[in-house]
Amino acid sequence: MRNGAGDRARPLAGRAAPGTAGAATAAGPATARHRRRAPLHPGAWWLWSLGLGTAATRTTNPLLLALLMAAAGYVVATHRSAAPWARSYTAFAKLAVAVLVVRLAFTVVLGSPVPGSHILFTLPEVPLPHWAQGIRLGGPVSAEALLFAGYNGLRLAALLICVGAANALAAPARLLKSLPGALYETGVAVVVALTFAPHLVADVQRLRAARRLRGRPDRGVRGLLQVGLPVLEGALERSVALAAAMDARGYGRTADVPAPVRRTTTALTLGGLLGVCAGTYGLLTAEGGAYGLPVLLTGVAAALAGLRLGGRRAPRTRYRPEPWGAHAWLVAGSGAAVAALLTLASVRDPGALNPGVVPLVAPTLPLWPAAAVLPALLPAFVVPKETPDPEEPS
């Protein structure tokens, strides 16, 4: 019996061994493929873009701002995926152009406190009552005023471009998994809103096309009402279905946390946020340069401690947590390096980073601040491009 059992066991083991080897062989390429296409942590993209945005706030030189926007645009062009949320970069670019145009239009219509001797044209001036002194409508428009407004508008446009780059590169659903437990519910609400936005746009386009095929108007107040009601109805149905699915999965259930822990969490979070605001204000003003950085660091530490304690209220598990690897450190570090170098340049050579407009002179490109923008291009060369897996369901 033992020999028979052994004889039967040996063929089974012999058959299992090739199967095991075959499974390992099949899993080998899959594992290698997953390693090759391991996506970058979404927080790294946001830290990179916030670093570029911080650098943009330190200068009004249009040449440096153009370099920052070009670097952000190049990285987006090389690493943007085909997902719907990745198309938001175009919307942010249009918003940046609109902000610049509006800033110039307000300067033309309402005037500017910058004195100028190069008058380009003169608009009819509207007389205002005495209580509106200091405000004018129309009048002469100088080149100095337009240039000053253009510099400041371009800085805000560059900031929008940097934020748009983060929106186009970092997947919101993956970013949700990396949020602290205390911000999980808020993050879910934001991600749901961002996820449903493309569905609303698709519904509007589908209904308008259907109305045009039927020969009915799709523009104007009447067309808006007849298209908007079905869109709202579809959005309500999706929200009810999502709420039922989230409730079935236990979303919104909280754990019992002792009262002292709750009070400590609230004090640390609010105190940390106030410290961050005070420290940021100190860094942005000349008078608060001595206390700005220590207060900012203390506020960040207190806020992080509060978020850490607040995470106990929302217990949850993470399925396949996002890895933070060497590429993430390089991307986040490149953005921080650009911010630090341009901040240092703004202290050592403020005239080069903030060119004046009186007298009217052309801006020049400072060499080493321009070289400090080059690390912003590092993600385009060190981060592997994400290729879709043909075996994954879409």
HELIX and SHEET records of a PDB file:
HELIX    1   1 ARG A    2  ARG A   36  1                                  35    
HELIX    2   2 PRO A   42  THR A   57  1                                  16    
HELIX    3   3 PRO A   62  HIS A   79  1                                  18    
HELIX    4   4 PRO A   84  ARG A   87  5                                   4    
HELIX    5   5 SER A   88  LEU A  110  1                                  23    
HELIX    6   6 HIS A  130  ALA A  132  5                                   3    
HELIX    7   7 ALA A  143  LEU A  169  1                                  27    
HELIX    8   8 PRO A  172  LYS A  177  1                                   6    
HELIX    9   9 GLY A  181  LEU A  183  5                                   3    
HELIX   10  10 TYR A  184  LEU A  213  1                                  30    
HELIX   11  11 GLY A  220  ALA A  248  1                                  29    
HELIX   12  12 ALA A  259  LEU A  284  1                                  26    
HELIX   13  13 GLY A  289  GLY A  310  1                                  22    
HELIX   14  14 GLY A  311  ARG A  313  5                                   3    
HELIX   15  15 ALA A  326  ARG A  348  1                                  23    
HELIX   16  16 PRO A  350  LEU A  353  1                                   4    
HELIX   17  17 LEU A  367  ALA A  372  1                                   6    
HELIX   18  18 LEU A  374  LEU A  377  5                                   4    
HELIX   19  19 PRO A  379  VAL A  382  1                                   4    
SHEET    1   A 2 ILE A 119  VAL A 126  0                                        
SHEET    2   A 2 LEU A 137  SER A 142 -1                                        
END                                                                             
